[in-house]
Amino acid sequence: MSGHFEALPGGGAAVPLDEVEVSILRSLAVQMLELIGPGDEPGPDEDPLAALFKDGPSEKPADPALARLFPDAYGDGDDEARAASAEFRRYTENDLRTRKREDALAVVRSLDAMPGAGDGTGGGRLELSAEESRRWLGALNDLRLTIGARLDVSDDDENEDLYRLPDTDPRKPMVMAYLWLGALQETLVEALMG
């Protein structure tokens, strides 16, 4: 897996992806959609404006991956900080979930639009507009956060053993995906800034 993003004129980015890379990215994005959930679309008799102001959850998710995607705004401090986090979450999490869903859907749609996507010969050069690139950047970040939570990756240097796992370790494919997604994310940032 060696595809790296390159800048395109007009602010977009392009990356060569082989069939396996396309399959992995699509599978991870679909799993992200399943993890985040379907969202609450207003029903036919529901006022769409009222749906915009619908309260979201106030409790931090129990799943560590979701807790990483939707962290407490004010940490796990005292009762006052927890109350403030709950209030903040209540008004922001629905929108954040919607954005994360849209980012993951953008990945799936752009991969599905690649020539040969439906006939098993998928792969080639994926070209993204500036907006699609921003969506991909969000999705790549979310995928890394999710995998990092599953692997219990921390911000300190205690992760070195994780990066030296033997091939027989069942976590090895997730570690490889985590590192690969990081490289894609880094080159996409560079392409967008260049």
N, C-alpha and C positions, 0 to 999 in steps of 0.2 A: 504494500500500500504506500504509494509514493506521491499521489496527486497533491499539488500545491496550487493555491489560488494565485492568479495573476490579474492585475488591473486591466479593465477594458476602458476604451474611450467613453466618456459620458458618465463615469462613476460606478459602473458595474464591475463584475469580476467573473473569471472563468477558471474552471478546474477540469483536468482530465480525470475521468473515473472509469475504472473497468467494471465489468458486470458484477463481480463480487463486492466491490466497494458500493456500487449502487444498491445492491441487495441489502448490505449491512446498514447503510444510512437509512434506507426506506424502512427496514424492520425496526430500527431504533426509534425513528420518528413515530411510527405507528404505536409502538409500546409507550412512548411518551404521551401520545393522545389518550391511550387507555388509562394510563396512570393519572393524568390530570382530570379525566372525566368528560362527559358529553356537554356540560354546560346547560344552562337554563334558558331555552328559547321561549319568548312570550307566546302563549297560546293564541288561537284565533280570536278569542273574546277578551284577551288581556291587553290593557293599554301599554303600548311600547315605551311610552315615557315613564310610566310607573315602574316598568321592568328595569329601567336604567337606575332607579333609586332603590331597588330591592336590596335589603340587607344581606350581607354575606355571612359566612361563618365567623364566630368570634373565638373559637378555640384553635390552638396550634394543631396541625395534623399529627396523628400518632405515627404514621409511616415516616421513617427518617429521611427518605428521598423527598417526599412532599414537604416535610418540615424544612428541608434545605432549599426547595424551590419557593416556599412561602414562609420565610422566617418571621419571628416576632420583630416588630419594628423597634422595640425598646429593650430587647434582651430578656433574660430570665430573672431579672432583679427582684425587687421587693413587690409588694401587693400593688403599689401605685404604678410601677412599670408594667406589670402584667395586665392591669386594667386598661392602661393606655394602649398597650399592644392589642388587646382584644377589641377595643374601640376602633383603632386604626385598621385592623384586619377586617372588621365588619363592613367598612366602607370601601376598601380597596381590593380585597382578594378576588371578588368576582371579575373585576376588570383585568386584574393581573392574570387570572386563569384564562380569560378570553384571549388576551394577547399571546400567551404561551401556546394556546391551542392554534391560533392563527399562524404563529411562527412554524410550528411543527407541520401544519397542513401545507404551508408554502414549500417546505422541503419535499413532502410527498408529491405534491402537484408538479413541482419542477422536475423531479426525478421521473415521474410518470410521463412527462412530456418529452423526455429524451427519445431520440430515434431508436427504435428497437426495444423500447421499454416493455412492451407487452409480448414480444415473441422470443424472449430468452437471449437475445443478442444485445441487451442493454449495455450501455457503456459508451464512452466517447467523451466529447468535450461539452461540459455543461456551462452555458453562459447565462449569467444572472444580471438583471437590471440593478440599479442602485437600490431600489426598494426591496427587491428580492434578496439582495446581498445583506441588507440590514436584518431581514427576517431570518435568513440563514444564520447570521451571527448570533441572534437571540436563541435560536434553536440549538446551535452547537454548544452554546454556553449552558443551556438547560440540560442537554444530554450529558455534558461533562459533570455538572453538579449532581445529577441523578446517579450516574455511575460512581462518582466519587463517594457519594453517601452510601451506596451499596457496598463499596470496597472499604469504607471507613477511612478514606483519605483525609488527612488533616493538613493544616497549614504549616506544620513544623517539619523537621527533617526526619521524622520517624518513619517515613514512607519508603525508605531505601530498600528494605527487605521485600516490600511489595513489588518493586520494579525488578527484582532479581528472582522471581519465582521460577521454579523448574517447569518445564513444559507439561508435566503431569498434574500440576496443580489446577483444580477446576476454576480458579479465579483468573488464570493466565489470559484467556480470551477477553475478559472484561478489562483487564489492565492494558492489554494491547489496544483495545478500542478506545479506552480513556486517553492513552498517549497519542493515538492517531487523530482523534477528535481535537486534541489540544494543538497538534501541528496544523490541522485544517483551520482551526479558529485563529491561530497566530498568523498564518499566511493570508487569511481573509482580512484581518485587521490591517495588515501591512498593505494589501492591495487597495483597500478603501482609503487608507491614509496617503497612499502614493499618488 
